[in-house]
Amino acid sequence: MKTYLVGGALRDRLLGLPVSDRDWLVVGATPEEMTQRGYLPVGRDFPVFLHPQTREEYALARTERKSAPGYRGFTVHAAPDVTLEQDLARRDLTINSIALPAELAGDGGQFSLNLEALVDPFNGQRDLRDKVLRHVTDAFREDPVRILRVARFAARFHQFGVAPETMALMREMVDAGEVDALVPERVWQELARGLMEARPSRMFAVLHECGALERLLPELDLAAARMRALDRAAQVGAPLPVRFACVMRGLGPALPTLCERWRVPIDERDLALLVDREGGHIDAATELDAAQVMDLLERCDAIRKPQRFEQALLACECGVPGDRAGRYAPRPRLAAALAAAQAVATDSIARDAQRAGATGPKIGEAIRAARVAAVASISRA
């Protein structure tokens, strides 16, 4: 039984980046041996275990054989006779197919790196130096999720290019219908992770180049303004709903269908729909009078959901260049208007209206009139 540190931890350490997660590979062991040593089994599709103390993941060395189309269309073989090189060969990219004996990895995330001890049969270190995303072997074609992963890595390591032979293989997989068999949950998982990378526009560019974008997101075009807004959202550290709203703005009636097809979570879906519907009105807020501003706040449900409205403002701000000082003019106007509307004492207005004999809609009209007056007062200030 031999244990190795593998994958992303070594890649990031070689790139001089912080190491957050460490994955371990066990060669020459059986599931029974792992459980006898106190490891907790957690893998559903292949043998993965949690260390009894650190809770880090330890996977048994395995090979994979294609058995049907799609993400789950392969058979896993995990056994003591699977070698380290065989396991590294079934991985996606050369930069992720490097291993280090566990006894040399140490305990901390910033472990000392013995370059001579690295096991690198597919020249991952060379591709790290040359800034190339290259598939390991033809086994890459066995899992269509790897197309999405390459696009996601291109968004993370945006200085890296995709090797021509890897791009050609990805196109072959798309033409063979492999991406058509992907399940919605996995597609959204990879898209969401890619959106949170440093330059998310590159994910969409790579998907477009290999033909996968047209299969997965045929509604989406790569308009320069759309991609600039997305990357600007990444630059300011915007959360996922804002980034998704930036890239989906302008899709109109196609947007609900897209969200349903990929089972987009509620927060991301609702903000994208809001920005798509009201983005133009938000951008034009400086031209609206007090009543129109109040209409906009009501349509956005801003008083009940101010945090979501703030995210809508940020998504719109990322999509429209600021003035010479870099300011997005609608923001102070709408922020002040929302604060004024929220400050209206609705309880006392409702009581006064009731004393005057008003009921139901009339009370609502009185509250709205007070809010419009409050918005108008800050407009004159």
C-alpha positions as CSV (number, residue, x, y, z in Angstrom):
1,M,0.0,0.0,0.0
2,K,1.5,3.3,-1.2
3,T,-0.1,6.8,-0.8
4,Y,0.5,9.8,-3.1
5,L,-0.5,13.5,-3.1
6,V,-2.1,14.1,-6.5
7,G,-3.8,16.7,-8.7
8,G,-4.6,20.3,-7.9
9,A,-2.5,20.7,-4.8
10,L,0.7,19.9,-6.7
11,R,-0.4,22.0,-9.8
12,D,-1.1,25.0,-7.6
13,R,2.1,24.6,-5.6
14,L,4.1,24.4,-8.8
15,L,2.4,27.6,-10.0
16,G,3.2,29.4,-6.7
17,L,-0.5,29.6,-5.8
18,P,-2.1,28.9,-2.4
19,V,-3.0,25.3,-1.8
20,S,-6.5,24.9,-0.4
21,D,-7.5,21.2,-0.8
22,R,-5.3,18.1,-1.0
23,D,-6.3,14.9,-2.7
24,W,-4.6,11.6,-2.0
25,L,-4.3,8.5,-4.1
26,V,-3.8,5.0,-2.6
27,V,-2.2,2.3,-4.7
28,G,-2.2,-1.4,-3.8
29,A,-5.1,-1.4,-1.3
30,T,-8.6,-2.8,-1.1
31,P,-11.7,-1.1,0.3
32,E,-11.6,-3.6,3.2
33,E,-8.0,-2.6,4.1
34,M,-9.0,1.1,4.1
35,T,-12.0,0.5,6.4
36,Q,-9.8,-1.6,8.7
37,R,-7.5,1.3,9.1
38,G,-10.3,3.6,10.1
39,Y,-11.0,5.3,6.8
40,L,-14.7,6.2,6.2
41,P,-16.1,5.2,2.8
42,V,-17.9,8.0,1.0
43,G,-17.6,7.2,-2.7
44,R,-20.8,6.2,-4.5
45,D,-19.4,5.5,-8.0
46,F,-15.8,4.6,-7.0
47,P,-13.9,3.9,-3.8
48,V,-13.2,7.2,-2.0
49,F,-12.5,7.4,1.8
50,L,-12.1,10.1,4.4
51,H,-9.1,10.1,6.6
52,P,-10.1,9.4,10.2
53,Q,-8.4,12.5,11.6
54,T,-7.9,15.0,8.8
55,R,-11.1,14.2,6.8
56,E,-9.1,14.6,3.6
57,E,-10.2,12.4,0.7
58,Y,-8.2,9.3,-0.2
59,A,-9.2,7.5,-3.4
60,L,-8.1,4.0,-4.5
61,A,-6.2,3.9,-7.8
62,R,-8.6,3.1,-10.6
63,T,-9.0,2.8,-14.3
64,E,-12.1,3.7,-16.3
65,R,-13.6,2.1,-19.5
66,K,-16.2,3.7,-21.7
67,S,-19.4,1.7,-21.7
68,A,-22.2,4.1,-22.8
69,P,-22.6,7.8,-23.9
70,G,-22.6,10.6,-21.4
71,Y,-21.2,11.5,-18.0
72,R,-22.0,8.2,-16.3
73,G,-21.3,6.1,-19.3
74,F,-18.1,4.3,-18.1
75,T,-17.2,1.4,-15.9
76,V,-14.7,1.9,-13.0
77,H,-12.1,-0.7,-12.1
78,A,-10.5,-0.1,-8.7
79,A,-8.2,-2.9,-7.5
80,P,-4.8,-3.4,-5.8
81,D,-3.2,-4.2,-9.2
82,V,-3.9,-0.7,-10.7
83,T,-0.7,1.2,-10.9
84,L,0.0,4.8,-10.2
85,E,0.7,5.5,-13.9
86,Q,-2.6,3.8,-14.9
87,D,-4.5,6.1,-12.5
88,L,-2.7,9.2,-13.7
89,A,-3.4,8.2,-17.3
90,R,-7.2,8.3,-16.9
91,R,-7.1,11.9,-15.5
92,D,-8.2,14.9,-17.6
93,L,-5.2,17.3,-18.1
94,T,-1.5,16.8,-17.8
95,I,-1.2,19.6,-15.3
96,N,-3.5,17.5,-13.0
97,S,-1.6,14.2,-13.6
98,I,1.3,14.8,-11.3
99,A,1.9,12.8,-8.0
100,L,4.2,13.1,-5.0
101,P,4.9,10.3,-2.4
102,A,2.9,11.1,0.7
103,E,5.9,10.9,3.0
104,L,7.4,13.9,1.1
105,A,4.2,16.0,1.1
106,G,4.3,17.0,4.8
107,D,1.3,18.2,6.8
108,G,0.8,21.8,5.8
109,G,-0.7,23.3,2.7
110,Q,2.5,25.0,1.7
111,F,4.6,21.8,1.8
112,S,8.1,21.7,0.6
113,L,8.3,20.4,-3.0
114,N,10.9,17.9,-4.0
115,L,10.9,18.2,-7.8
116,E,13.1,15.1,-8.3
117,A,10.5,13.0,-6.4
118,L,7.6,14.1,-8.5
119,V,5.9,11.4,-10.6
120,D,5.1,13.1,-13.9
121,P,4.7,10.6,-16.7
122,F,2.8,12.9,-19.0
123,N,5.0,16.1,-18.7
124,G,2.6,18.1,-16.7
125,Q,5.4,20.3,-15.4
126,R,6.4,21.2,-19.0
127,D,2.8,22.2,-19.8
128,L,2.7,24.3,-16.6
129,R,5.8,26.1,-17.8
130,D,4.5,26.5,-21.3
131,K,1.0,27.5,-20.1
132,V,-0.9,24.8,-22.0
133,L,-4.0,22.9,-21.2
134,R,-3.5,19.5,-22.7
135,H,-5.4,16.2,-22.3
136,V,-3.5,13.2,-21.0
137,T,-4.6,10.4,-23.2
138,D,-7.4,9.5,-25.5
139,A,-9.3,8.4,-22.4
140,F,-10.3,12.1,-22.1
141,R,-13.1,11.4,-24.6
142,E,-14.7,9.0,-22.1
143,D,-16.2,11.8,-20.0
144,P,-17.9,14.8,-21.6
145,V,-17.8,16.8,-18.4
146,R,-14.1,17.2,-19.2
147,I,-15.0,19.6,-22.0
148,L,-16.6,21.8,-19.3
149,R,-13.6,21.4,-17.0
150,V,-11.2,22.5,-19.7
151,A,-13.3,25.6,-20.3
152,R,-13.4,26.2,-16.6
153,F,-9.6,25.9,-16.2
154,A,-9.2,28.3,-19.1
155,A,-11.2,30.8,-17.1
156,R,-9.1,30.2,-14.0
157,F,-5.7,30.1,-15.7
158,H,-6.6,32.7,-18.3
159,Q,-2.9,32.9,-19.5
160,F,-3.1,29.3,-20.6
161,G,-4.1,28.2,-24.1
162,V,-5.8,24.9,-25.0
163,A,-3.5,22.6,-27.0
164,P,-4.7,22.2,-30.6
165,E,-5.0,18.5,-30.3
166,T,-7.1,18.8,-27.2
167,M,-9.4,21.3,-28.9
168,A,-9.7,18.9,-31.9
169,L,-10.6,16.1,-29.5
170,M,-13.2,18.2,-27.8
171,R,-14.8,19.0,-31.2
172,E,-14.9,15.3,-32.0
173,M,-16.7,14.7,-28.7
174,V,-19.3,17.4,-29.4
175,D,-19.9,16.1,-33.0
176,A,-20.4,12.6,-31.5
177,G,-23.2,14.0,-29.3
178,E,-21.4,13.4,-26.0
179,V,-22.4,16.8,-24.5
180,D,-26.0,16.1,-25.4
181,A,-26.0,13.4,-22.8
182,L,-24.8,15.6,-19.9
183,V,-27.2,15.8,-16.9
184,P,-28.4,19.3,-15.9
185,E,-27.0,19.2,-12.4
186,R,-23.4,18.6,-13.6
187,V,-23.6,21.2,-16.4
188,W,-24.8,23.8,-13.9
189,Q,-22.1,22.8,-11.4
190,E,-19.3,23.3,-13.9
191,L,-20.8,26.5,-15.4
192,A,-21.2,28.0,-11.9
193,R,-17.7,27.2,-10.9
194,G,-16.4,28.7,-14.2
195,L,-18.4,31.8,-13.6
196,M,-16.6,32.3,-10.3
197,E,-13.1,32.1,-11.9
198,A,-10.8,35.1,-12.6
199,R,-11.8,35.6,-16.3
200,P,-15.1,33.8,-16.9
201,S,-15.5,35.0,-20.4
202,R,-12.8,32.5,-21.4
203,M,-15.0,29.6,-20.4
204,F,-17.6,30.7,-22.9
205,A,-15.0,31.4,-25.6
206,V,-13.6,27.8,-25.3
207,L,-17.0,26.3,-25.3
208,H,-17.8,28.2,-28.4
209,E,-14.6,27.2,-30.1
210,C,-15.2,23.5,-29.6
211,G,-18.9,23.8,-30.5
212,A,-20.3,22.9,-27.1
213,L,-21.8,26.3,-26.4
214,E,-24.2,26.0,-29.3
215,R,-25.3,22.6,-27.9
216,L,-25.6,23.6,-24.3
217,L,-26.6,27.3,-24.5
218,P,-27.8,28.0,-28.0
219,E,-29.6,31.2,-26.8
220,L,-26.3,32.8,-25.7
221,D,-24.2,34.9,-28.1
222,L,-20.7,36.1,-27.2
223,A,-21.4,39.8,-27.7
224,A,-18.4,41.8,-26.6
225,A,-20.5,44.0,-24.2
226,R,-21.9,40.8,-22.5
227,M,-18.4,39.3,-22.0
228,R,-17.0,42.7,-20.7
229,A,-19.8,42.9,-18.2
230,L,-19.1,39.4,-17.0
231,D,-15.4,39.9,-16.6
232,R,-16.0,43.3,-14.9
233,A,-18.2,41.4,-12.4
234,A,-15.3,39.0,-11.7
235,Q,-12.9,41.9,-11.3
236,V,-15.0,43.4,-8.5
237,G,-15.5,40.1,-6.8
238,A,-19.3,39.9,-7.5
239,P,-21.2,36.9,-6.2
240,L,-22.5,34.1,-8.5
241,P,-26.0,35.5,-9.0
242,V,-24.6,38.9,-10.2
243,R,-22.2,37.2,-12.7
244,F,-25.0,34.9,-14.0
245,A,-27.2,37.9,-14.4
246,C,-24.5,39.8,-16.3
247,V,-24.0,37.1,-18.9
248,M,-27.7,36.3,-19.3
249,R,-29.0,39.9,-19.6
250,G,-30.8,40.5,-22.9
251,L,-32.0,37.0,-23.6
252,G,-35.6,38.0,-23.0
253,P,-38.2,35.2,-23.4
254,A,-35.4,32.6,-23.9
255,L,-34.1,33.1,-20.4
256,P,-36.8,31.2,-18.4
257,T,-36.4,28.2,-20.7
258,L,-32.7,28.2,-20.3
259,C,-33.0,28.4,-16.5
260,E,-35.5,25.5,-16.5
261,R,-33.4,23.4,-18.8
262,W,-30.3,23.5,-16.6
263,R,-32.1,23.7,-13.3
264,V,-30.6,27.0,-12.4
265,P,-31.0,27.6,-8.6
266,I,-33.7,30.1,-7.5
267,D,-31.3,33.0,-6.4
268,E,-29.4,33.0,-9.7
269,R,-32.6,32.5,-11.8
270,D,-34.6,35.3,-10.1
271,L,-31.8,37.9,-10.2
272,A,-31.1,37.1,-13.9
273,L,-34.8,37.5,-14.7
274,L,-35.0,40.7,-12.8
275,V,-32.0,42.3,-14.5
276,D,-33.1,41.1,-17.9
277,R,-36.6,42.7,-17.4
278,E,-35.7,45.9,-15.5
279,G,-32.0,46.5,-16.5
280,G,-32.9,49.1,-19.1
281,H,-35.1,51.0,-16.6
282,I,-32.3,50.8,-13.9
283,D,-29.8,52.2,-16.4
284,A,-32.2,55.1,-17.2
285,A,-33.0,55.9,-13.6
286,T,-31.6,59.4,-13.6
287,E,-34.2,60.3,-16.3
288,L,-37.2,59.0,-14.2
289,D,-39.4,61.2,-12.0
290,A,-40.3,60.2,-8.5
291,A,-43.4,58.2,-9.4
292,Q,-41.5,56.3,-12.1
293,V,-38.7,55.6,-9.7
294,M,-41.2,54.3,-7.2
295,D,-42.8,52.1,-9.9
296,L,-39.3,50.7,-10.6
297,L,-38.6,49.9,-6.9
298,E,-42.0,48.2,-6.6
299,R,-41.5,46.1,-9.7
300,C,-38.1,45.1,-8.3
301,D,-39.6,44.3,-4.9
302,A,-36.7,46.5,-3.6
303,I,-38.3,47.4,-0.3
304,R,-38.8,43.8,0.7
305,K,-35.6,42.5,-0.9
306,P,-33.0,45.3,-0.7
307,Q,-30.1,42.9,-0.9
308,R,-31.3,41.4,-4.2
309,F,-31.9,44.9,-5.5
310,E,-28.3,45.9,-4.6
311,Q,-27.2,42.8,-6.6
312,A,-29.3,44.0,-9.6
313,L,-27.7,47.4,-9.3
314,L,-24.2,45.8,-9.4
315,A,-25.1,43.7,-12.4
316,C,-26.3,46.7,-14.3
317,E,-23.3,48.7,-13.2
318,C,-20.9,46.1,-14.5
319,G,-22.7,46.3,-17.9
320,V,-22.6,50.1,-18.4
321,P,-19.4,52.1,-18.4
322,G,-19.3,54.8,-15.7
323,D,-18.7,58.5,-16.2
324,R,-15.2,60.1,-16.3
325,A,-14.9,59.5,-12.5
326,G,-15.9,55.8,-13.0
327,R,-19.3,56.3,-11.3
328,Y,-22.5,54.6,-12.3
329,A,-25.0,57.5,-12.1
330,P,-28.2,55.5,-11.4
331,R,-26.7,54.0,-8.2
332,P,-26.8,57.0,-5.9
333,R,-30.2,58.0,-7.3
334,L,-31.8,54.6,-6.7
335,A,-30.0,54.0,-3.4
336,A,-31.2,57.3,-2.0
337,A,-34.7,56.7,-3.4
338,L,-34.9,53.3,-1.7
339,A,-33.6,54.6,1.6
340,A,-36.3,57.4,1.5
341,A,-39.1,54.9,0.6
342,Q,-37.9,52.6,3.4
343,A,-37.9,55.4,5.9
344,V,-41.6,56.2,5.4
345,A,-43.6,55.3,8.6
346,T,-46.1,53.0,7.0
347,D,-47.8,52.0,10.2
348,S,-48.8,55.5,11.2
349,I,-49.9,56.3,7.7
350,A,-52.1,53.1,7.7
351,R,-53.6,54.1,11.0
352,D,-54.4,57.6,9.9
353,A,-56.0,56.3,6.7
354,Q,-58.1,53.8,8.6
355,R,-59.3,56.6,10.9
356,A,-60.3,58.5,7.8
357,G,-62.4,55.6,6.7
358,A,-60.0,54.1,4.2
359,T,-59.7,50.3,3.7
360,G,-57.8,47.9,1.6
361,P,-56.4,49.4,-1.6
362,K,-57.0,53.0,-0.4
363,I,-54.5,52.4,2.5
364,G,-52.0,51.1,0.0
365,E,-52.5,54.1,-2.1
366,A,-51.8,56.4,0.9
367,I,-48.6,54.6,1.7
368,R,-47.5,54.7,-2.0
369,A,-48.2,58.5,-2.1
370,A,-46.1,59.0,1.0
371,R,-43.3,57.1,-0.5
372,V,-43.5,59.0,-3.9
373,A,-43.4,62.2,-1.9
374,A,-40.3,61.0,0.0
375,V,-38.5,60.1,-3.2
376,A,-39.5,63.5,-4.7
377,S,-38.0,65.3,-1.7
378,I,-34.6,63.7,-2.0
379,S,-34.7,64.4,-5.8
380,R,-35.1,68.1,-5.0
381,A,-32.4,68.1,-2.3
